[in-house]
Protein backbone atom coordinates (compact mmCIF):
# COMPACT_ATOMS: atom_id res chain seq x y z
CA UNK A 1 0.00 0.00 0.00
CA UNK A 2 2.82 2.38 0.89
CA UNK A 3 4.47 1.84 -2.52
CA UNK A 4 1.17 2.52 -4.21
CA UNK A 5 0.79 5.81 -2.31
CA UNK A 6 4.35 6.86 -3.05
CA UNK A 7 3.88 5.92 -6.70
CA UNK A 8 0.68 7.90 -6.84
CA UNK A 9 2.27 10.94 -5.24
CA UNK A 10 5.19 11.00 -7.67
CA UNK A 11 2.99 10.26 -10.66
CA UNK A 12 4.07 6.65 -11.29
CA UNK A 13 0.59 5.20 -10.75
CA UNK A 14 -2.44 6.09 -12.78
CA UNK A 15 -5.85 6.83 -11.35
CA UNK A 16 -7.28 3.99 -13.42
CA UNK A 17 -5.15 1.47 -11.52
CA UNK A 18 -6.48 2.51 -8.09
CA UNK A 19 -9.44 1.00 -6.36
CA UNK A 20 -11.86 3.40 -4.71
CA UNK A 21 -10.45 2.45 -1.30
CA UNK A 22 -6.86 3.06 -2.42
CA UNK A 23 -7.81 6.44 -3.87
CA UNK A 24 -9.44 7.42 -0.56
CA UNK A 25 -6.35 6.41 1.40
CA UNK A 26 -4.08 8.33 -0.98
CA UNK A 27 -6.31 11.39 -0.65
CA UNK A 28 -6.31 11.12 3.15
CA UNK A 29 -2.51 10.75 3.20
CA UNK A 30 -2.20 14.22 1.71
CA UNK A 31 -4.65 15.86 4.12
CA UNK A 32 -3.98 17.73 7.36
CA UNK A 33 -5.62 20.34 9.56
CA UNK A 34 -4.19 23.35 11.38
CA UNK A 35 -5.34 25.29 14.41
CA UNK A 36 -3.91 28.39 16.08
CA UNK A 37 -3.42 28.95 19.79
CA UNK A 38 -4.32 31.52 20.98
CA UNK A 39 -7.02 32.70 18.59
CA UNK A 40 -6.71 36.31 19.82
CA UNK A 41 -3.53 38.25 20.62
CA UNK A 42 -2.91 41.67 22.16
CA UNK A 43 0.46 43.28 21.36
CA UNK A 44 2.15 46.69 21.46
CA UNK A 45 4.09 48.47 18.70
CA UNK A 46 7.58 46.96 18.47
CA UNK A 47 6.54 43.82 20.34
CA UNK A 48 7.26 40.24 19.33
CA UNK A 49 4.76 37.46 20.08
CA UNK A 50 4.24 33.82 19.23
CA UNK A 51 1.26 31.82 18.05
CA UNK A 52 1.33 28.05 18.33
CA UNK A 53 0.51 26.27 15.08
CA UNK A 54 -1.07 22.88 15.82
CA UNK A 55 -1.02 20.35 12.98
CA UNK A 56 -3.06 17.17 12.77
CA UNK A 57 -2.31 14.55 10.13
CA UNK A 58 -4.99 11.83 9.83
CA UNK A 59 -2.65 9.26 8.27
CA UNK A 60 0.55 7.97 9.93
CA UNK A 61 3.53 10.17 9.10
CA UNK A 62 5.60 7.42 7.51
CA UNK A 63 3.07 7.15 4.66
CA UNK A 64 3.64 10.72 3.47
CA UNK A 65 6.71 12.21 5.20
CA UNK A 66 6.44 15.83 4.06
CA UNK A 67 6.94 18.94 6.18
CA UNK A 68 4.27 21.61 6.47
CA UNK A 69 5.36 25.16 5.66
CA UNK A 70 3.41 27.95 7.37
CA UNK A 71 3.48 31.58 6.17
CA UNK A 72 1.82 34.86 7.09
CA UNK A 73 -0.61 35.46 4.24
CA UNK A 74 -1.73 38.97 3.26
CA UNK A 75 -1.12 40.24 6.79
CA UNK A 76 -1.47 43.88 7.77
CA UNK A 77 1.45 46.13 6.77
CA UNK A 78 2.53 46.54 10.39
CA UNK A 79 2.95 42.79 11.03
CA UNK A 80 5.74 40.49 9.88
CA UNK A 81 6.73 36.87 10.43
CA UNK A 82 9.31 34.48 9.07
CA UNK A 83 8.07 31.29 7.44
CA UNK A 84 7.85 28.28 9.73
CA UNK A 85 8.57 24.71 8.65
CA UNK A 86 6.98 21.99 10.78
CA UNK A 87 8.81 18.72 10.10
CA UNK A 88 7.16 15.34 9.80
CA UNK A 89 6.62 13.87 13.25
CA UNK A 90 6.06 17.23 14.95
CA UNK A 91 2.47 18.18 15.76
CA UNK A 92 3.00 21.80 16.82
CA UNK A 93 5.48 24.64 16.73
CA UNK A 94 5.57 28.35 17.55
CA UNK A 95 5.50 30.98 14.82
CA UNK A 96 6.99 34.34 15.82
CA UNK A 97 5.37 37.59 14.71
CA UNK A 98 6.67 41.16 15.08
CA UNK A 99 4.47 44.27 15.30
CA UNK A 100 6.26 47.24 13.72
CA UNK A 101 7.03 50.37 15.74
CA UNK A 102 4.69 52.43 13.55
CA UNK A 103 1.60 50.27 14.19
CA UNK A 104 -1.38 52.40 15.21
CA UNK A 105 -2.58 51.88 18.77
CA UNK A 106 -6.18 50.73 18.80
CA UNK A 107 -5.80 48.92 15.47
CA UNK A 108 -7.58 45.57 15.42
CA UNK A 109 -7.12 43.10 12.62
CA UNK A 110 -9.74 40.38 12.98
CA UNK A 111 -8.46 38.06 10.30
CA UNK A 112 -4.69 37.72 10.45
CA UNK A 113 -4.30 34.77 8.12
CA UNK A 114 -1.65 32.10 8.11
CA UNK A 115 -1.40 29.67 5.24
CA UNK A 116 0.02 26.15 5.57
CA UNK A 117 0.97 23.74 2.81
CA UNK A 118 2.51 20.30 2.55
CA UNK A 119 2.97 20.61 -1.21
CA UNK A 120 -0.27 18.73 -1.90
CA UNK A 121 -2.85 20.59 0.19
CA UNK A 122 -3.10 24.18 1.42
CA UNK A 123 -5.02 25.20 4.54
CA UNK A 124 -5.62 28.57 6.18
CA UNK A 125 -6.43 29.67 9.71
CA UNK A 126 -6.92 33.11 11.28
CA UNK A 127 -6.36 34.89 14.56
CA UNK A 128 -7.31 38.33 15.83
CA UNK A 129 -4.61 40.89 16.64
CA UNK A 130 -5.26 44.03 18.71
CA UNK A 131 -2.56 46.69 18.96
CA UNK A 132 -2.48 48.36 22.38
CA UNK A 133 -0.29 50.86 24.20
CA UNK A 134 2.60 49.51 26.29
N, C-alpha and C positions, 0 to 999 in steps of 0.2 A: 504494500500500500504506500509506504514511504517513497519508494522509487517512482511509483505512478504520480504522486503529488509533486515530487521534484521534477519529473519529466514534464508534467503539465505546466509547472511554473516557469520552466525555461523553454517551453514551446516544443518539446520533443514528442509529446502525446497530442493526439487530436481529440477534439470534443466527441467525435463519432465513436471513439474507442472507449469512452467512459460510460459506466452504468450511471443511472440516476443517483444512486447512493454515493458512488465515487465522486461525482460532480459536486454533490452537497458537502462532502468532507473536504474536497479541495477548496471550495468556496469558504467554508468555515475556517480553514487553516489560514486564510489571508485576512480574516476579520479580527478586530480588536475594538475595545471601547476605551475612552479616556474620561476622567473626572478631575476636577480641580478642587483643591482644598487650601485655603478657604475660598468660598464663592464671593466674598466681599472683602476688600482691603481698604484701609485708610492709611495714607502716606503723605509726607510733607515734601515740598520742593527740595531737591537734592538728595532725597532719601532712597536707599536701596531696600528692597523687600523680596521675599521669596514666596512662590506659590508651588505647592506640591502637585505634581502631575502623577495621577494614579492610572496605571494601564492594566487592563484585563484582557488576556488572550484566551479565547475559549478552547483552543486546541493546544496540546502539549508543545512546548517550545522547540523540541527537537525535530518536529515535523516541518516547521518553517522558521529557521533561526535567522530572522532579520531584525535589526534594530528599528526603533521608532524614533523619528526625528521630529522634534517639536519646535515651532517657530511662533513668534509674535506676528499676527496677521492683521494688517491694516490698523495698527494701533494708533492712538492719538499721537500727535507730533511731540508731545512732551514726555513720552514713555519709550524706553528702549529695553531690549533684552537680547542676549546672545542665544543662538540656537542651542538646543539641548538634545543630545542623543541618548536614548534609553536603550541599553544593550539587551539582547535576549537574556532571559533569566532574571531580569530586574523588573519589579512590578511598580516601582514609584521612584521619583527623583525630584529634586527641587530645581525650579527654574528661577533665576534671579532677574529682577526687573529694576530699572533705575528711573526715577522721576527727575526730569531736568530742573535746574535751578529756576528757570523762567516759567514753570507751570503756575497757572493761576489758582490761587487759593479759592476754594469753594467749587472748583471744577469737579463734576462727577461724570464719569464715563461708565455707562451701564453695561456696555457690551464690549469689554476688552477681549478680543478673540485670539485664541491660540489654535494653531493648526498642527495636527500630527499626521505623519504618514509613515507607512512601512514599505513604500514603493509599490504596493498593490492597492491599498485602500487609503483614503484620507478622511480624517474625522476632525471636527471642530468642537470647542467648548469655550464658554465665556465666563468672565468674572467681572464684578463691579469694582471700580476704583474711584475713591473720593480723595481729593487733594485738600489737606487741611493745614492750618498754620502750626508751626513747631510748638 
